Structure formats: C-alpha cells, structure tokens
Amino acid sequence: MKKLNTTLLLLCLSAISIKAQFIQNLPDLQGKPLIEKSYSDVSGTAFLFDDWVKGTVEQGNKISYKDVDLKYSLYKDELFFKNPKDGSMLSFVLPVKAFSLAIKGKTEIYRNGFPAVDNFNTNSFYQVLFDGGIKLLFKSYKTLIEVKPYNATITEKKFVDNSVYYILKDNVMTKFKPSKKDFLEIFNSKANEIDAFIKKEKIDFKQQQDLTKVFQYYSTL
C-alpha cells in the first residue's frame, strides 16, 4: 500500500502542475494601479490570505512568472501582485490563466477556463484538487452581507466565507457534496472497488486530502 500511495502522489503532483514552458523575469510582469474600493467599514477580509503569498503565475502564450508575491481576492475572484519597486498592489494587464500558491510547505493550484456553472463563468478560478479524466475542483468565494444585530440601530457589513465542490466530467460541471453516496454515483462503474477503498482507508469526507485520495485510487483502476 505504501508503494501504491507513493505512485498516486506522483500522479497527482504531475497532473496538476502548471504547464507553462517559459519563465519570465519578474520586472517584465505588466501591472496597472489598483483602483480598489475601501472596505474599512466591513469586518473580515476579501482575500484568501491578508498577507502576501509567494507563487507562480501563468498567462497566455505559455508565459509564466515565478516567486511572485500574490493576493487572491475571493470576493472579486481576482488575483493581484505586489509591485517589487514600491510594494503597492497591482492588477494584471494580461489575463491570468492559472496560478499556484506556496502555503505551509504545500502548493495549491488554481485555474480558470472551466465551463460556466451556477454564478461562475469561464474566468472564475477553482482550486484543482485532482486533474485526471474526472476533475475535482474546489471553489472558495466570499459574499458581502449586511446584518443588523439585535437591538442595534445601525447595520454591520461583513465578508462571509462560502465554498462548493464541483466535478468536471465530459466537459460538464456538476456540484459535488462529499459523501459516500456521491462517490459511488460518480464512479458507478467501479462502485464496489471504491466502496471497499473508502472503508479500508477510513476516508474522512471533510478532509480534502482524503477526497483527493479516492480520485487518485480510481485513476489506477
């Protein structure tokens, strides 16, 4: 099983890597000043992380930049980068196709270009958890709401976290609720094997690592 797990890990890392062929110098990265609305009156943050996170950016024509300081707005679904000259926040001039973030020793891959679904379009970024024949995508987003606390005279604004999983199969996006039932429906041709694997590995459907493990296993059948 240890050998199998090692093989699955290599398959997964290979599958979701950003495939740009050319690494450009960071000073060549084109950005424009950010005209950002102030959210000083809103509690919470619009970003995935408030701090800058090192990452890699892929744009068109297979051009990519590495070691870029990035911030990803879950409210605007937009990626920004840090101006290396003065530390200001800039938006990208050329469209971003994919980006990665180095977080706590791990690399998270985000990509757009998937079919439109629900309130999301082809420019929407998804975290790619598994990139095989059937893809497992995770969409995090934030909404801004106004609430009026009990006995308060004014309303308060705050950012609210939201998330949803999607399966991309045969170019169709389908909402996925992590559960044994949904797994057996997705992988119905191998339902018996998947059922046995879920039981043997004691899959926790609340853990992304465990969800990915099921997809990795299916790819070996």
Backbone as CSV, one residue per row, in Angstrom:
resi,resn,N_x,N_y,N_z,CA_x,CA_y,CA_z,C_x,C_y,C_z
1,MET,0.834,-1.212,0.000,0.000,0.000,0.000,0.868,1.261,0.000
2,LYS,2.045,1.199,0.698,2.937,2.350,0.713,3.418,2.677,-0.681
3,LYS,3.741,1.637,-1.454,4.177,1.841,-2.832,3.066,2.434,-3.667
4,LEU,1.828,1.977,-3.447,0.672,2.496,-4.179,0.456,3.953,-3.851
5,ASN,0.531,4.315,-2.574,0.321,5.700,-2.172,1.371,6.618,-2.781
6,THR,2.623,6.148,-2.847,3.695,6.941,-3.448,3.425,7.177,-4.929
7,THR,2.970,6.126,-5.615,2.643,6.251,-7.043,1.495,7.225,-7.259
8,LEU,0.481,7.148,-6.411,-0.668,8.036,-6.530,-0.262,9.484,-6.320
9,LEU,0.623,9.728,-5.336,1.065,11.081,-5.055,1.807,11.662,-6.242
10,LEU,2.671,10.861,-6.859,3.414,11.336,-8.027,2.482,11.631,-9.191
11,LEU,1.469,10.791,-9.368,0.494,11.024,-10.433,-0.242,12.334,-10.222
12,CYS,-0.632,12.585,-8.985,-1.402,13.787,-8.675,-0.578,15.041,-8.883
13,LEU,0.670,15.042,-8.347,1.520,16.221,-8.484,1.835,16.501,-9.940
14,SER,2.020,15.446,-10.710,2.297,15.606,-12.132,1.084,16.153,-12.863
15,ALA,-0.104,15.710,-12.466,-1.329,16.056,-13.191,-1.709,17.504,-13.023
16,ILE,-1.477,18.089,-11.808,-1.995,19.435,-11.563,-0.914,20.511,-11.625
17,SER,0.252,20.187,-12.166,1.299,21.191,-12.275,0.953,22.186,-13.363
18,ILE,1.410,23.437,-13.178,1.216,24.469,-14.198,2.192,24.187,-15.335
19,LYS,1.669,24.137,-16.569,2.455,23.612,-17.678,3.044,24.693,-18.577
20,ALA,3.322,25.870,-18.046,3.941,26.910,-18.855,5.393,26.535,-19.148
21,GLN,5.874,26.899,-20.320,7.200,26.484,-20.737,8.256,27.562,-20.512
22,PHE,7.855,28.811,-20.397,8.822,29.894,-20.319,8.684,30.667,-19.010
23,ILE,9.785,30.812,-18.287,9.790,31.581,-17.057,10.356,32.967,-17.361
24,GLN,9.552,33.982,-17.147,9.970,35.348,-17.419,10.525,36.000,-16.152
25,ASN,11.287,37.066,-16.334,11.793,37.832,-15.205,10.663,38.645,-14.592
26,LEU,10.635,38.716,-13.276,9.568,39.424,-12.580,9.429,40.885,-13.021
27,PRO,10.543,41.623,-13.265,10.395,43.020,-13.711,9.619,43.162,-15.017
28,ASP,9.522,42.084,-15.801,8.792,42.130,-17.074,7.281,41.996,-16.880
29,LEU,6.858,41.625,-15.685,5.441,41.419,-15.422,4.695,42.747,-15.480
30,GLN,3.648,42.812,-16.318,2.925,44.055,-16.519,1.736,44.168,-15.556
31,GLY,1.701,45.284,-14.846,0.606,45.522,-13.919,0.074,46.936,-14.061
32,LYS,-1.090,47.164,-13.490,-1.676,48.504,-13.518,-2.147,48.863,-12.117
33,PRO,-2.099,50.167,-11.793,-2.504,50.600,-10.451,-3.904,50.121,-10.124
34,LEU,-4.070,49.748,-8.894,-5.336,49.189,-8.456,-6.239,50.291,-7.932
35,ILE,-7.420,50.396,-8.537,-8.434,51.321,-8.046,-9.400,50.485,-7.215
36,GLU,-9.080,50.364,-5.945,-9.793,49.451,-5.071,-10.721,50.206,-4.136
37,LYS,-11.948,49.759,-4.080,-12.900,50.338,-3.150,-12.477,49.995,-1.724
38,SER,-12.580,50.971,-0.839,-12.207,50.743,0.549,-13.273,49.905,1.263
39,TYR,-12.799,48.900,2.001,-13.708,48.067,2.782,-13.412,48.221,4.272
40,SER,-12.998,49.433,4.642,-12.646,49.692,6.037,-13.839,49.546,6.970
41,ASP,-15.045,49.671,6.418,-16.243,49.555,7.247,-16.817,48.138,7.239
42,VAL,-16.056,47.199,6.653,-16.510,45.814,6.548,-15.623,44.932,7.417
43,SER,-16.223,44.096,8.239,-15.435,43.179,9.066,-15.030,41.962,8.245
44,GLY,-13.851,41.424,8.588,-13.336,40.305,7.817,-12.449,40.784,6.682
45,THR,-12.051,39.863,5.828,-11.180,40.186,4.695,-11.762,39.664,3.399
46,ALA,-11.463,40.362,2.308,-11.928,39.926,0.990,-10.989,38.883,0.387
47,PHE,-9.806,38.703,1.004,-8.760,37.874,0.416,-8.691,36.472,1.029
48,LEU,-8.088,35.578,0.259,-7.833,34.239,0.761,-6.896,34.322,1.965
49,PHE,-5.847,35.162,1.818,-4.935,35.479,2.914,-4.668,36.977,2.891
50,ASP,-4.586,37.571,4.072,-4.288,39.001,4.135,-2.842,39.286,3.754
51,ASP,-1.945,38.368,4.105,-0.528,38.559,3.802,-0.216,38.134,2.371
52,TRP,0.865,38.684,1.843,1.329,38.276,0.523,1.841,36.843,0.585
53,VAL,1.552,36.072,-0.465,1.974,34.678,-0.536,2.771,34.471,-1.829
54,LYS,3.925,33.824,-1.715,4.742,33.548,-2.890,4.051,32.532,-3.795
55,GLY,4.157,32.775,-5.103,3.533,31.844,-6.025,4.037,31.994,-7.435
56,THR,3.425,31.251,-8.332,3.741,31.264,-9.756,2.492,31.643,-10.531
57,VAL,2.674,32.430,-11.579,1.554,32.909,-12.386,1.744,32.484,-13.832
58,GLU,0.692,31.954,-14.433,0.718,31.596,-15.852,-0.249,32.489,-16.615
59,GLN,0.273,33.119,-17.678,-0.564,33.929,-18.554,-0.617,33.288,-19.929
60,GLY,-1.102,34.010,-20.919,-1.218,33.437,-22.256,0.129,33.174,-22.894
61,ASN,0.119,32.469,-24.015,1.326,32.147,-24.774,2.352,31.388,-23.943
62,LYS,1.857,30.613,-22.963,2.711,29.762,-22.138,3.789,30.560,-21.419
63,ILE,3.462,31.763,-21.013,4.383,32.605,-20.246,4.058,32.476,-18.770
64,SER,5.069,32.251,-17.964,4.829,32.162,-16.529,5.895,32.939,-15.763
65,TYR,5.522,33.350,-14.559,6.420,34.083,-13.674,6.462,33.344,-12.345
66,LYS,7.635,33.231,-11.783,7.773,32.537,-10.503,8.217,33.511,-9.413
67,ASP,8.035,33.073,-8.166,8.420,33.872,-6.994,7.754,35.245,-6.991
68,VAL,6.469,35.249,-7.308,5.694,36.487,-7.308,4.913,36.575,-5.983
69,ASP,4.886,37.760,-5.385,4.067,37.977,-4.194,2.625,38.199,-4.641
70,LEU,1.727,37.318,-4.193,0.359,37.321,-4.693,-0.664,37.477,-3.577
71,LYS,-1.814,38.040,-3.965,-3.005,38.054,-3.126,-4.198,37.706,-4.016
72,TYR,-5.026,36.798,-3.524,-6.197,36.364,-4.288,-7.461,36.818,-3.574
73,SER,-8.229,37.666,-4.244,-9.487,38.158,-3.685,-10.596,37.147,-3.944
74,LEU,-11.133,36.580,-2.880,-12.242,35.647,-3.012,-13.554,36.384,-3.232
75,TYR,-13.557,37.671,-2.965,-14.769,38.475,-3.169,-14.885,38.895,-4.638
76,LYS,-13.772,39.336,-5.225,-13.788,39.764,-6.621,-13.381,38.651,-7.580
77,ASP,-12.897,37.527,-7.015,-12.384,36.419,-7.828,-11.304,36.934,-8.773
78,GLU,-10.339,37.634,-8.190,-9.292,38.262,-8.987,-7.958,38.152,-8.257
79,LEU,-6.901,37.975,-9.041,-5.552,37.839,-8.499,-4.804,39.160,-8.642
80,PHE,-4.044,39.516,-7.608,-3.236,40.737,-7.607,-1.798,40.381,-7.248
81,PHE,-0.864,41.278,-7.616,0.525,41.034,-7.262,1.164,42.294,-6.684
82,LYS,2.250,42.072,-5.973,2.944,43.147,-5.276,3.990,43.785,-6.177
83,ASN,3.928,45.099,-6.309,4.912,45.832,-7.097,6.270,45.701,-6.405
84,PRO,7.263,45.083,-7.070,8.569,44.892,-6.418,9.304,46.204,-6.147
85,LYS,8.851,47.284,-6.776,9.539,48.571,-6.603,9.080,49.321,-5.353
86,ASP,7.755,49.351,-5.149,7.263,50.153,-4.023,6.309,49.411,-3.090
87,GLY,6.054,48.140,-3.388,5.208,47.339,-2.512,3.719,47.552,-2.685
88,SER,3.323,48.355,-3.672,1.900,48.607,-3.892,1.238,47.396,-4.553
89,MET,-0.088,47.335,-4.464,-0.839,46.241,-5.054,-1.221,46.593,-6.494
90,LEU,-0.944,45.671,-7.406,-1.238,45.884,-8.818,-2.140,44.769,-9.340
91,SER,-2.951,45.115,-10.322,-3.727,44.106,-11.034,-2.985,43.752,-12.323
92,PHE,-3.272,42.589,-12.880,-2.556,42.120,-14.064,-3.107,42.763,-15.332
93,VAL,-2.198,43.141,-16.226,-2.614,43.693,-17.516,-3.109,42.561,-18.418
94,LEU,-2.335,41.488,-18.497,-2.733,40.330,-19.302,-3.511,39.341,-18.436
95,PRO,-4.499,38.670,-18.999,-5.308,37.724,-18.220,-4.466,36.606,-17.618
96,VAL,-4.814,36.229,-16.416,-4.146,35.120,-15.733,-4.921,33.838,-16.017
97,LYS,-4.205,32.802,-16.456,-4.827,31.508,-16.766,-4.778,30.558,-15.578
98,ALA,-3.687,30.644,-14.823,-3.509,29.758,-13.674,-2.488,30.373,-12.737
99,PHE,-2.541,29.963,-11.488,-1.522,30.401,-10.538,-1.404,29.364,-9.432
100,SER,-0.261,29.384,-8.784,-0.038,28.489,-7.656,0.372,29.313,-6.450
101,LEU,0.066,28.796,-5.264,0.428,29.460,-4.017,1.186,28.468,-3.138
102,ALA,2.301,28.914,-2.586,3.083,28.084,-1.671,2.601,28.355,-0.252
103,ILE,1.894,27.385,0.330,1.267,27.575,1.638,1.667,26.436,2.573
104,LYS,2.384,26.791,3.623,2.779,25.836,4.661,3.430,24.583,4.075
105,GLY,4.359,24.804,3.178,5.098,23.690,2.602,4.371,22.938,1.509
106,LYS,3.166,23.363,1.169,2.392,22.726,0.109,2.097,23.724,-1.003
107,THR,1.773,23.209,-2.165,1.450,24.059,-3.307,-0.004,23.872,-3.702
108,GLU,-0.738,24.972,-3.715,-2.132,24.942,-4.159,-2.199,25.473,-5.584
109,ILE,-2.898,24.756,-6.458,-3.031,25.129,-7.864,-4.429,25.679,-8.123
110,TYR,-4.487,26.851,-8.773,-5.761,27.463,-9.146,-5.764,27.690,-10.650
111,ARG,-6.918,27.474,-11.262,-7.005,27.575,-12.717,-8.397,28.029,-13.125
112,ASN,-8.493,28.695,-14.268,-9.800,29.048,-14.823,-9.953,28.390,-16.193
113,GLY,-10.983,28.793,-16.937,-11.203,28.188,-18.248,-12.156,27.016,-18.229
114,PHE,-12.784,26.769,-17.084,-13.746,25.670,-16.990,-15.131,26.140,-17.437
115,PRO,-16.029,25.233,-17.803,-17.370,25.633,-18.252,-18.110,26.433,-17.184
116,ALA,-18.929,27.382,-17.641,-19.728,28.188,-16.722,-20.740,27.305,-15.996
117,VAL,-20.949,27.627,-14.720,-21.921,26.868,-13.930,-22.395,27.761,-12.787
118,ASP,-23.672,27.643,-12.455,-24.257,28.457,-11.384,-23.912,29.936,-11.606
119,ASN,-23.297,30.583,-10.609,-22.956,32.001,-10.740,-21.521,32.225,-11.210
120,PHE,-20.853,31.180,-11.655,-19.453,31.273,-12.052,-19.315,31.149,-13.568
121,ASN,-18.306,31.860,-14.113,-18.097,31.838,-15.565,-16.729,31.247,-15.893
122,THR,-16.339,31.331,-17.145,-15.083,30.709,-17.573,-13.856,31.425,-17.012
123,ASN,-14.031,32.637,-16.489,-12.912,33.360,-15.890,-12.763,33.065,-14.400
124,SER,-13.688,32.327,-13.841,-13.659,32.016,-12.412,-12.532,31.023,-12.106
125,PHE,-11.832,31.280,-11.021,-10.743,30.402,-10.603,-11.250,29.316,-9.664
126,TYR,-10.720,28.109,-9.860,-11.015,26.980,-8.983,-9.699,26.392,-8.491
127,GLN,-9.692,25.911,-7.276,-8.547,25.143,-6.819,-8.687,23.746,-7.402
128,VAL,-7.651,23.295,-8.080,-7.679,21.984,-8.725,-7.117,20.959,-7.744
129,LEU,-7.992,20.120,-7.222,-7.575,19.113,-6.255,-7.143,17.824,-6.925
130,PHE,-7.775,17.517,-8.060,-7.351,16.358,-8.854,-7.621,16.649,-10.317
131,ASP,-6.618,16.374,-11.158,-6.693,16.760,-12.569,-6.559,15.543,-13.464
132,GLY,-7.507,14.622,-13.334,-7.494,13.429,-14.167,-8.618,13.474,-15.188
133,GLY,-9.056,12.303,-15.648,-10.167,12.237,-16.595,-11.432,12.833,-15.992
134,ILE,-11.579,12.643,-14.681,-12.625,13.307,-13.907,-11.914,14.254,-12.945
135,LYS,-12.216,15.527,-13.041,-11.503,16.514,-12.229,-12.301,16.847,-10.964
136,LEU,-11.572,17.056,-9.888,-12.172,17.502,-8.635,-11.750,18.942,-8.408
137,LEU,-12.730,19.844,-8.382,-12.474,21.274,-8.251,-13.127,21.817,-6.985
138,PHE,-12.457,22.777,-6.376,-12.969,23.396,-5.158,-13.070,24.897,-5.382
139,LYS,-14.260,25.443,-5.165,-14.481,26.871,-5.368,-14.737,27.554,-4.028
140,SER,-13.810,28.422,-3.633,-13.990,29.263,-2.451,-14.375,30.658,-2.926
141,TYR,-15.325,31.256,-2.259,-15.702,32.626,-2.617,-16.292,33.330,-1.395
142,LYS,-16.311,34.645,-1.462,-16.834,35.429,-0.350,-17.951,36.337,-0.834
143,THR,-18.917,36.520,0.011,-20.004,37.450,-0.257,-20.006,38.513,0.833
144,LEU,-20.524,39.667,0.488,-20.617,40.773,1.445,-22.079,40.920,1.847
145,ILE,-22.332,40.830,3.133,-23.707,40.933,3.614,-23.823,42.037,4.656
146,GLU,-25.028,42.488,4.849,-25.318,43.471,5.885,-26.246,42.833,6.914
147,VAL,-25.885,42.973,8.157,-26.695,42.409,9.235,-26.967,43.497,10.271
148,LYS,-28.095,43.361,10.925,-28.445,44.309,11.976,-28.570,43.542,13.289
149,PRO,-27.555,43.679,14.147,-27.594,42.960,15.425,-28.826,43.325,16.243
150,TYR,-29.194,42.427,17.089,-30.379,42.631,17.942,-30.230,43.898,18.770
151,ASN,-31.253,44.720,18.727,-31.315,45.982,19.472,-30.351,47.056,18.957
152,ALA,-29.679,46.785,17.812,-28.767,47.787,17.248,-29.535,48.767,16.379
153,THR,-29.009,49.967,16.248,-29.660,50.994,15.432,-29.078,51.070,14.028
154,ILE,-27.886,50.491,13.826,-27.257,50.524,12.507,-26.907,49.109,12.064
155,THR,-26.766,48.954,10.771,-26.400,47.652,10.221,-24.881,47.507,10.165
156,GLU,-24.421,46.284,10.162,-22.998,45.989,10.050,-22.741,45.218,8.768
157,LYS,-21.599,45.494,8.148,-21.206,44.790,6.940,-20.094,43.792,7.271
158,LYS,-20.158,42.633,6.633,-19.096,41.654,6.851,-18.963,40.724,5.655
159,PHE,-17.743,40.204,5.488,-17.490,39.206,4.448,-17.809,37.829,5.010
160,VAL,-18.475,37.025,4.192,-18.867,35.683,4.607,-18.191,34.663,3.696
161,ASP,-17.600,33.621,4.302,-16.941,32.554,3.548,-17.961,31.575,2.981
162,ASN,-17.744,31.185,1.730,-18.583,30.184,1.071,-17.672,29.234,0.296
163,SER,-18.137,28.032,0.071,-17.345,27.084,-0.715,-18.245,26.004,-1.290
164,VAL,-17.793,25.440,-2.405,-18.540,24.371,-3.056,-17.569,23.530,-3.887
165,TYR,-17.835,22.234,-3.946,-17.045,21.333,-4.782,-17.775,21.100,-6.106
166,TYR,-16.966,20.917,-7.171,-17.534,20.552,-8.466,-16.735,19.388,-9.054
167,ILE,-17.438,18.594,-9.828,-16.813,17.542,-10.621,-16.902,17.956,-12.082
168,LEU,-15.790,17.870,-12.792,-15.801,18.111,-14.237,-15.628,16.770,-14.934
169,LYS,-16.678,16.348,-15.614,-16.664,15.078,-16.330,-17.337,15.269,-17.673
170,ASP,-16.656,14.866,-18.752,-17.191,15.029,-20.111,-17.563,16.484,-20.374
171,ASN,-16.734,17.407,-19.869,-16.889,18.850,-20.072,-18.174,19.398,-19.440
172,VAL,-18.685,18.717,-18.452,-19.880,19.164,-17.729,-19.529,19.334,-16.257
173,MET,-19.871,20.501,-15.715,-19.616,20.797,-14.307,-20.827,20.370,-13.474
174,THR,-20.572,19.568,-12.450,-21.639,19.088,-11.588,-21.270,19.347,-10.136
175,LYS,-22.194,19.925,-9.390,-21.940,20.187,-7.976,-21.787,18.862,-7.241
176,PHE,-20.823,18.832,-6.344,-20.471,17.588,-5.657,-20.480,17.809,-4.146
177,LYS,-21.275,17.037,-3.449,-21.289,17.083,-1.990,-20.545,15.864,-1.488
178,PRO,-19.364,16.071,-0.889,-18.552,14.928,-0.463,-19.305,13.961,0.451
179,SER,-19.537,12.774,-0.033,-20.230,11.739,0.722,-19.982,10.413,0.027
180,LYS,-20.188,9.341,0.739,-20.021,8.019,0.151,-21.003,7.819,-0.994
181,LYS,-22.218,8.291,-0.814,-23.255,8.146,-1.835,-22.834,8.824,-3.145
182,ASP,-22.339,10.051,-3.048,-21.934,10.773,-4.254,-20.735,10.112,-4.922
183,PHE,-19.790,9.623,-4.132,-18.635,8.939,-4.711,-19.061,7.708,-5.504
184,LEU,-19.966,6.928,-4.957,-20.394,5.702,-5.635,-21.182,6.012,-6.904
185,GLU,-21.880,7.149,-6.936,-22.601,7.551,-8.140,-21.637,8.028,-9.219
186,ILE,-20.613,8.786,-8.815,-19.640,9.296,-9.782,-18.845,8.151,-10.410
187,PHE,-18.400,7.237,-9.564,-17.575,6.130,-10.025,-18.407,4.840,-10.075
188,ASN,-19.587,4.933,-10.653,-20.524,3.798,-10.613,-19.977,2.545,-11.287
189,SER,-19.105,2.707,-12.269,-18.571,1.526,-12.954,-17.597,0.745,-12.065
190,LYS,-17.092,1.402,-11.031,-16.159,0.768,-10.099,-16.659,0.942,-8.666
191,ALA,-17.969,0.917,-8.492,-18.571,1.210,-7.192,-18.098,0.251,-6.099
192,ASN,-17.979,-1.014,-6.417,-17.565,-1.997,-5.411,-16.143,-1.729,-4.925
193,GLU,-15.239,-1.448,-5.868,-13.853,-1.177,-5.504,-13.744,0.116,-4.693
194,ILE,-14.491,1.158,-5.110,-14.448,2.432,-4.400,-15.029,2.285,-2.995
195,ASP,-16.103,1.536,-2.882,-16.724,1.304,-1.577,-15.736,0.625,-0.627
196,ALA,-15.050,-0.383,-1.130,-14.069,-1.106,-0.313,-12.905,-0.198,0.079
197,PHE,-12.476,0.640,-0.851,-11.361,1.557,-0.580,-11.739,2.576,0.487
198,ILE,-12.939,3.119,0.401,-13.407,4.100,1.377,-13.422,3.491,2.784
199,LYS,-13.877,2.249,2.879,-13.932,1.580,4.178,-12.530,1.271,4.701
200,LYS,-11.671,0.746,3.827,-10.334,0.354,4.237,-9.506,1.548,4.674
201,GLU,-9.601,2.647,3.933,-8.794,3.835,4.223,-9.453,4.766,5.242
202,LYS,-10.677,4.400,5.645,-11.419,5.232,6.611,-11.459,6.688,6.153
203,ILE,-11.957,6.873,4.948,-11.983,8.194,4.308,-12.850,9.166,5.107
204,ASP,-12.258,10.317,5.400,-12.973,11.402,6.078,-13.435,12.387,5.008
205,PHE,-14.724,12.483,4.780,-15.252,13.297,3.687,-15.125,14.799,3.941
206,LYS,-14.668,15.180,5.119,-14.462,16.600,5.422,-13.026,17.032,5.136
207,GLN,-12.167,16.075,4.786,-10.758,16.368,4.531,-10.463,16.297,3.031
208,GLN,-9.950,17.402,2.475,-9.648,17.436,1.041,-8.619,16.387,0.655
209,GLN,-7.655,16.154,1.523,-6.634,15.165,1.224,-7.240,13.782,1.045
210,ASP,-8.241,13.465,1.846,-8.905,12.168,1.725,-9.754,12.091,0.465
211,LEU,-10.419,13.194,0.121,-11.226,13.219,-1.099,-10.335,12.973,-2.317
212,THR,-9.204,13.658,-2.337,-8.267,13.501,-3.446,-7.757,12.071,-3.532
213,LYS,-7.572,11.449,-2.380,-7.068,10.076,-2.330,-8.009,9.111,-3.066
214,VAL,-9.306,9.349,-2.960,-10.290,8.487,-3.631,-10.168,8.651,-5.161
215,PHE,-10.014,9.889,-5.610,-9.867,10.138,-7.048,-8.567,9.519,-7.556
216,GLN,-7.509,9.636,-6.775,-6.233,9.040,-7.155,-6.358,7.525,-7.293
217,TYR,-7.039,6.917,-6.355,-7.221,5.468,-6.390,-8.017,5.059,-7.635
218,TYR,-9.078,5.793,-7.930,-9.902,5.470,-9.093,-9.077,5.507,-10.381
219,SER,-8.135,6.448,-10.444,-7.326,6.583,-11.668,-6.410,5.393,-11.900
220,THR,-6.212,4.558,-10.870,-5.354,3.376,-11.022,-6.141,2.122,-11.388
221,LEU,-7.459,2.195,-11.337,-8.289,1.003,-11.593,-8.390,0.715,-13.099
